Amino acid sequence: MIDVSDIGLSDPHEAGERRDELVAEVTDHAGRMAHGLALLQGGDYGDRTFQTEVGEWTLKYEGGAVQYLRFDPRSGESVYVVSTKQPPEPAALARALSDYDAFVAAYNEYVDSLSGLLDEIRGEFPEPASTEAVAAERDRIVDGIEETSDAIAGQLHRLDGSEYETFTVRVSGTRWELKREGDVTAYLRIGGDGGAYLLSQYGPPSVEVVREHAGEFAGFVDAYNEYVADLDVSLSKIDLGT
């Protein structure tokens, strides 16, 4: 019987340690490129692929740090030179690093190609128009609508006494809804679900919404007045027999 304990084994530690040293050096070096890409591409996350004569290199970064560096040769298997999962096999690392200088040259060529690209762009731009006057006019109109709507909400609250109610009418064929909480307007919506809000608890409407619908608010008030008038007529016809 063979005594396997006498069979000599080569020590893998030296190759593994050298691999780890090289990966650490590449990670640091490629990290500088990753930081540069993040600056150029304007984000914390991204990747870019660089072509060489024998393959392509993909540098993916996150938060300006290397997420992975992958070498894809024209023939043979891909090698993750830098990875968050596991280090590469030493022989595969050696094959990839034989093209590393070409990868760095491709990166430098890309960066150099951007040099002076923005030199002709002037740094002076037209002054943006102020929206202050438009917003103030919008607020003036909305304040008037809200004041009238709150008055309607108060009258409706007086009529039925409930804390929550939605008053609905049609104005020129379009559904208008006044949702109240007590005697205060919660919202004034035009068009039903998915419609436009002239009044809301979440902020003022856009100028476009005001422009499109504020002119019809008088029709909403008229519809409310007709509703109250109809109630008055109906109640006046009740005979209590006294």
C-alpha positions in Angstrom: 0.0 0.0 0.0 1.3 3.5 -0.9 2.0 5.8 2.0 0.6 9.1 0.6 2.1 11.0 3.4 5.5 10.6 1.8 4.4 12.2 -1.5 5.7 15.8 -1.7 3.3 18.7 -2.3 4.2 22.1 -3.8 3.4 25.0 -1.5 0.7 27.2 -3.1 1.1 30.0 -0.6 3.8 31.9 -2.6 1.7 32.1 -5.8 -1.4 33.0 -3.8 0.4 35.7 -1.9 1.9 37.2 -5.1 -1.6 37.1 -6.7 -3.1 38.9 -3.8 -0.3 41.6 -3.9 -0.9 42.2 -7.6 -4.7 42.3 -7.2 -4.3 44.9 -4.4 -2.0 47.0 -6.6 -4.4 46.8 -9.5 -7.3 47.6 -7.3 -5.6 50.8 -6.0 -4.5 51.8 -9.5 -7.9 51.1 -11.2 -9.6 52.8 -8.3 -8.0 56.1 -9.5 -9.4 55.5 -12.9 -12.8 54.6 -11.4 -12.8 57.9 -9.5 -11.9 59.7 -12.7 -14.8 58.1 -14.6 -17.2 59.0 -11.9 -16.1 62.7 -12.2 -16.4 62.6 -16.0 -19.7 60.7 -16.3 -21.3 62.6 -13.5 -22.6 59.9 -11.2 -21.7 57.6 -8.4 -22.6 54.5 -10.4 -21.5 53.5 -13.8 -19.2 51.5 -16.1 -17.2 51.9 -19.2 -15.6 49.5 -21.7 -12.2 50.1 -23.3 -10.9 48.3 -26.4 -7.4 47.0 -26.9 -5.9 45.0 -29.7 -6.4 41.7 -27.8 -9.7 42.3 -26.1 -11.7 44.7 -24.0 -11.7 45.9 -20.4 -14.8 46.8 -18.5 -14.4 49.0 -15.4 -17.5 49.2 -13.2 -17.6 51.6 -10.3 -19.8 52.4 -7.4 -19.4 55.5 -5.2 -16.2 56.3 -7.1 -14.6 52.9 -6.1 -14.0 49.9 -8.2 -16.9 47.4 -8.3 -15.1 45.1 -10.7 -12.5 45.2 -13.5 -13.1 42.5 -16.1 -10.9 41.5 -19.0 -12.6 39.9 -22.0 -10.0 38.6 -24.5 -10.9 38.0 -28.1 -10.3 34.3 -27.4 -10.6 32.6 -24.1 -12.6 33.1 -21.0 -13.2 36.4 -19.2 -11.2 37.2 -16.2 -12.4 39.3 -13.2 -9.1 41.0 -12.3 -10.8 42.9 -9.5 -14.0 41.6 -8.0 -16.0 41.9 -4.8 -16.6 38.1 -4.9 -13.3 36.2 -5.2 -9.7 36.8 -6.6 -8.8 35.4 -10.0 -6.8 32.3 -10.6 -3.0 33.2 -10.9 -2.6 32.0 -14.4 -5.7 33.9 -15.6 -4.5 37.0 -13.8 -1.2 36.7 -15.6 -2.8 36.6 -19.0 -5.0 39.6 -18.2 -2.2 41.7 -16.8 -0.1 41.2 -19.9 -2.7 43.5 -21.6 -3.1 45.9 -18.6 -0.8 48.5 -20.0 -2.9 48.7 -23.2 -6.0 49.1 -21.1 -4.5 52.0 -19.2 -3.4 53.6 -22.5 -7.0 53.3 -23.8 -8.3 54.9 -20.7 -5.8 57.8 -21.0 -6.7 58.2 -24.7 -10.4 58.5 -23.7 -9.6 61.2 -21.0 -7.3 63.1 -23.4 -10.0 63.1 -26.1 -12.2 65.1 -23.8 -9.6 67.7 -23.1 -10.6 71.1 -24.5 -14.0 69.8 -25.5 -15.8 72.5 -23.6 -13.3 75.3 -24.2 -15.6 76.9 -26.8 -18.7 76.9 -24.5 -19.1 80.3 -23.1 -19.8 80.6 -19.4 -22.3 83.4 -19.7 -26.0 82.6 -20.0 -29.2 84.6 -20.4 -30.9 85.7 -17.2 -33.9 83.4 -16.5 -37.2 85.2 -16.3 -38.7 85.7 -12.9 -41.9 83.8 -12.1 -42.6 86.0 -9.1 -45.3 88.1 -10.8 -47.0 85.1 -12.4 -47.0 83.2 -9.1 -48.4 86.1 -7.2 -51.3 86.5 -9.7 -51.9 82.8 -9.5 -52.0 83.0 -5.7 -54.4 86.0 -5.8 -56.9 84.1 -8.0 -56.6 80.9 -5.9 -57.0 82.8 -2.6 -60.3 84.2 -4.0 -61.5 80.7 -5.1 -60.5 79.3 -1.7 -62.4 82.0 0.2 -65.5 81.4 -1.8 -65.2 77.6 -1.6 -64.8 77.8 2.2 -67.9 79.9 2.4 -69.7 77.2 0.4 -68.3 74.5 2.6 -69.5 76.4 5.7 -73.1 76.6 4.2 -73.1 72.9 3.3 -71.9 72.0 6.8 -74.8 74.1 8.2 -77.2 72.2 5.9 -76.4 68.6 6.8 -74.2 68.8 9.9 -71.8 66.0 8.9 -68.1 66.5 9.2 -67.2 65.1 5.8 -69.1 65.5 2.6 -68.4 65.8 -1.2 -70.6 68.3 -3.1 -70.8 67.4 -6.8 -72.2 69.3 -9.7 -71.6 69.5 -13.4 -70.4 72.7 -15.1 -70.6 72.8 -18.9 -70.7 69.0 -18.8 -67.6 68.6 -16.5 -67.8 67.1 -13.0 -66.7 69.5 -10.2 -66.3 68.2 -6.7 -65.9 70.1 -3.5 -64.7 67.9 -0.7 -65.1 69.5 2.7 -63.9 68.7 6.3 -66.3 70.4 8.6 -66.7 73.9 7.3 -63.3 74.0 5.4 -62.5 73.0 1.9 -60.3 69.9 1.6 -60.1 70.0 -2.1 -61.8 71.3 -5.2 -61.4 68.9 -8.1 -62.4 69.1 -11.7 -62.9 66.0 -13.9 -63.3 63.3 -11.2 -60.6 60.8 -10.4 -57.4 61.8 -12.1 -58.7 65.3 -12.7 -57.2 68.7 -11.9 -57.2 70.2 -8.4 -57.9 74.0 -8.1 -57.7 73.6 -4.4 -55.7 71.0 -2.4 -54.2 70.5 1.0 -50.9 69.7 -0.7 -50.1 73.0 -2.2 -51.3 75.5 -4.9 -52.3 74.4 -8.4 -50.1 75.0 -11.4 -50.6 78.1 -13.4 -51.8 76.0 -16.3 -54.5 74.4 -14.2 -55.6 77.9 -13.0 -55.6 79.2 -16.5 -57.7 76.3 -17.8 -60.3 76.1 -15.0 -60.5 79.3 -12.9 -62.7 81.0 -15.5 -65.3 78.3 -15.0 -65.4 78.7 -11.2 -68.3 81.2 -11.4 -70.3 78.5 -13.1 -69.6 76.2 -10.2 -70.8 78.9 -7.7 -73.9 79.3 -9.9 -74.6 75.6 -9.8 -74.3 75.6 -6.0 -76.7 78.6 -5.7 -79.2 76.7 -7.9 -78.8 73.7 -5.6 -79.6 75.8 -2.6 -82.5 77.5 -4.4 -84.0 74.1 -5.3 -83.8 73.0 -1.7 -85.6 76.2 -0.6 -88.4 75.7 -3.1 -88.7 72.0 -2.0 -88.9 72.9 1.6 -91.4 75.7 1.0 -93.9 73.2 -0.4 -94.0 71.1 2.8 -97.3 71.5 4.6 -97.2 70.7 8.3 -101.0 70.9 8.5 -101.0 73.6 11.1 
